[in-house]
Amino acid sequence: MLAFVLRRLLQAVIVMIAVAFIAFMLFQYVGDPVVFLLGQDATPAQIGQLHIDLGLDQPFFIQFWHFLVNAAQGEFGLSLRQGAKVSRLIGERFPATLELASVAGLLAVTLGIPMGVYAALRRGTFMSQVFMTVSLLGVSLPTFLIGILLILLFAVVLGWFPSFGRGEVVKLGWWSSGLFTRDGWHHIVLPAVTLAIFQLTLIMRLVRAEMLEVLRTDYIKFGRARGLSNRAIHFGHALKNTLVPVITIIGLQLGTLIAFSIITETVFQWPGMGLLFIQAVTFADIPVMAAYLCLIALIFVVINLAVDLLYFAVDPRLRAGNAGGH
């Protein structure tokens, strides 16, 4: 187990160094940050002096080493558009994105798995057909269109929910959360549902397909021959083995919720990292783009490591194989 974790940590470090190198290359090929900081009216002497002050006159690998050291400390310099520290901007926006992704992920998992199990065990019934039809719509419709339709129906026509913003938040030190206020929950419903629909339908269809496959295996037939109840077979054996591949997808999708919440945050003007990244791309704010890239890579690396560890808890075959040195 320890050797497995150490291997995964080493792989994670290699991945993060590779991502940091890609992020660093943004500074080399996406414009000169000195020009953005000083403006077009800067004299050559001012530009040269700022290059020296920022260390841009040093060799490439020296600059990359300094970038790695600063990135490991969470420092990516100043935003070229706002003039504030990138770490502060990310810290202000990250709670909103994490909050939105967490609620959407919770919706997707808590609804997707039961719906998938029901569609597998009750295939051919009316509700099963309804679930499969809805899942086709959820997979096919683009996220921005789902968001616009939800705004039109629930915000404009019915007036049940607000169409933009985060609502009232509570400060917990440097962290902010809208989950402790009624207004915050009121604002998060539509964007969370919009972000969750694709993930929910994907999880539901995957669980259904895996469940049907497991139910055809020999050990399930042997369990029925032994006289085990349907409850024991479906939930004690079939569902547990179904969850092994599903965990991988759920883990990756939770990372995807954070990484690709850009569209949802733009549609609902949710003040998260996705909206900050869109603004950074619009204004070629390279430090913010580099920080966003590194942070998203770190999130995926952490989630993948957590998924690998969950395998050991769910599938005893992996523990036996690891103990045997395979």
SVG drawing of the C-alpha trace seen along z (x, -y; Angstrom):
<svg xmlns="http://www.w3.org/2000/svg" viewBox="-45 -57 66 80">
<polyline fill="none" stroke="black" stroke-width="0.4" points="0.0,0.0 2.8,-2.4 4.7,-1.6 1.6,-2.2 1.0,-5.6 4.6,-6.6 4.5,-5.6 1.4,-7.7 2.9,-10.7 6.0,-10.5 3.8,-10.4 1.8,-13.3 5.0,-15.4 6.1,-14.6 2.7,-15.6 2.7,-18.9 6.2,-19.7 5.0,-19.1 1.9,-21.3 4.0,-24.0 6.3,-24.0 3.3,-24.4 2.0,-27.2 5.5,-28.8 5.6,-28.8 2.6,-31.0 4.8,-33.8 7.3,-33.1 5.0,-33.1 1.8,-34.9 3.0,-38.4 5.4,-40.3 4.1,-40.9 6.3,-44.0 4.4,-45.7 1.1,-44.9 2.3,-46.3 3.9,-49.6 1.6,-50.2 2.4,-51.2 4.0,-54.6 6.8,-53.1 10.4,-54.0 12.9,-51.4 14.8,-52.2 11.8,-51.6 11.1,-48.3 14.7,-47.1 14.7,-48.0 11.5,-46.1 12.8,-43.1 15.8,-43.1 13.5,-43.7 11.3,-40.7 14.2,-38.5 13.2,-38.2 16.8,-38.8 18.0,-35.6 18.5,-32.3 15.4,-30.2 15.9,-27.4 16.7,-29.9 13.4,-31.6 11.6,-28.3 13.2,-27.3 12.1,-30.5 8.6,-29.9 8.5,-26.4 9.5,-27.7 7.0,-30.5 4.2,-28.2 4.9,-25.7 4.2,-28.5 1.1,-29.6 2.6,-32.7 2.1,-33.6 2.8,-37.3 0.5,-40.2 -2.6,-40.2 -1.9,-42.2 -5.5,-43.4 -6.3,-44.1 -2.8,-44.8 -3.6,-42.5 -1.8,-39.4 -3.0,-36.4 -3.1,-34.2 -5.5,-36.7 -7.8,-36.7 -7.8,-32.9 -8.4,-32.7 -11.4,-35.1 -13.0,-33.1 -12.1,-29.5 -14.7,-29.1 -17.5,-30.0 -16.4,-27.5 -15.8,-24.7 -19.2,-25.4 -20.9,-25.2 -19.0,-22.1 -19.7,-20.3 -23.4,-20.9 -23.6,-19.8 -21.4,-16.7 -23.6,-15.8 -26.7,-16.1 -25.2,-14.0 -24.0,-11.2 -27.0,-11.0 -29.5,-11.0 -27.4,-9.3 -26.5,-6.1 -30.1,-5.2 -31.6,-6.1 -29.0,-3.9 -29.7,-1.0 -33.5,-1.4 -33.1,-1.6 -31.1,1.7 -33.3,3.6 -36.6,2.4 -35.6,2.1 -38.6,2.0 -40.9,0.2 -42.3,-3.2 -40.1,-5.0 -37.0,-3.3 -37.9,-4.5 -38.5,-8.0 -35.0,-8.0 -33.3,-6.9 -35.1,-9.5 -34.2,-12.3 -30.6,-11.0 -30.4,-11.3 -31.5,-14.9 -29.0,-15.6 -26.1,-14.2 -27.2,-15.8 -28.1,-19.4 -25.1,-21.8 -24.7,-23.2 -25.2,-26.9 -28.6,-26.0 -29.7,-24.1 -28.8,-27.1 -30.7,-29.5 -33.8,-27.3 -33.7,-27.0 -33.4,-30.7 -36.3,-31.3 -38.6,-28.8 -37.7,-29.2 -36.4,-32.8 -38.3,-34.7 -41.6,-32.8 -42.2,-31.4 -39.9,-33.7 -38.9,-31.1 -35.1,-31.6 -32.7,-34.4 -31.0,-34.3 -27.5,-35.5 -25.1,-36.1 -24.2,-34.2 -26.5,-35.8 -25.7,-36.5 -22.5,-34.9 -21.0,-34.3 -17.4,-35.0 -15.5,-32.2 -12.0,-33.8 -10.7,-34.1 -13.3,-31.6 -16.8,-32.7 -19.9,-30.5 -23.4,-30.9 -24.5,-27.6 -25.3,-29.1 -27.9,-31.5 -31.3,-31.0 -30.5,-33.5 -27.3,-31.6 -29.2,-28.4 -31.7,-30.3 -29.0,-31.5 -27.1,-28.2 -30.0,-26.0 -30.2,-26.9 -26.4,-26.9 -25.9,-23.7 -28.6,-21.9 -27.3,-23.1 -23.8,-21.9 -25.0,-18.6 -27.3,-17.5 -24.7,-16.2 -22.7,-14.5 -26.0,-13.0 -27.0,-11.5 -23.5,-10.2 -23.3,-8.5 -26.9,-7.0 -26.2,-5.5 -22.8,-4.1 -24.3,-2.6 -27.1,-1.0 -24.7,0.5 -22.3,1.8 -25.1,3.2 -26.6,5.1 -23.2,6.5 -22.5,7.7 -26.0,9.3 -25.0,11.6 -21.9,12.9 -21.6,16.5 -21.2,15.6 -24.5,13.8 -26.1,16.9 -24.4,19.0 -25.8,16.7 -29.3,17.1 -28.8,20.9 -27.8,20.8 -31.1,19.1 -29.8,15.6 -32.5,13.0 -32.7,10.4 -31.8,7.7 -28.6,9.5 -27.7,10.2 -28.5,6.7 -27.1,4.6 -24.7,6.9 -22.9,8.2 -23.9,6.6 -23.9,3.0 -20.6,3.3 -18.8,4.6 -20.6,2.1 -19.1,-0.8 -15.5,0.2 -15.4,-1.4 -18.0,-4.0 -15.7,-5.4 -13.2,-6.3 -15.7,-8.2 -17.2,-9.9 -13.8,-11.1 -12.8,-12.4 -16.2,-14.1 -15.9,-15.9 -12.6,-17.3 -14.3,-18.2 -17.1,-20.1 -14.4,-22.4 -12.3,-22.7 -15.2,-23.2 -17.6,-25.2 -16.6,-28.1 -19.7,-28.0 -22.1,-27.7 -20.4,-30.5 -20.6,-32.7 -24.3,-32.1 -25.2,-32.7 -22.5,-35.4 -21.4,-33.2 -18.3,-34.9 -16.0,-31.9 -12.7,-30.9 -14.3,-30.1 -15.5,-33.6 -12.1,-34.9 -10.4,-32.7 -12.7,-33.9 -11.8,-37.5 -8.1,-36.6 -8.3,-35.1 -10.1,-38.1 -7.4,-40.5 -4.5,-38.1 -3.9,-38.1 -1.1,-35.5 -0.4,-35.1 -4.0,-34.3 -4.2,-31.8 -1.0,-30.1 -2.3,-29.9 -5.7,-28.5 -3.9,-25.9 -1.7,-24.7 -4.6,-24.7 -6.9,-22.6 -4.0,-20.2 -3.4,-19.9 -7.2,-19.2 -7.2,-16.4 -4.0,-14.9 -5.4,-14.9 -8.8,-13.4 -7.0,-10.7 -4.9,-9.7 -8.1,-9.6 -9.8,-7.4 -6.9,-5.0 -7.1,-4.7 -10.8,-4.1 -10.2,-1.1 -8.5,0.6 -11.6,0.1 -14.1,1.3 -12.3,4.1 -10.6,6.7 -8.9,8.2 -6.7,5.1 -5.6,5.5 -4.8,9.1 -2.8,8.3 -0.9,5.5 0.0,7.8 1.2,10.4 3.5,7.9 1.5,7.9"/>
</svg>
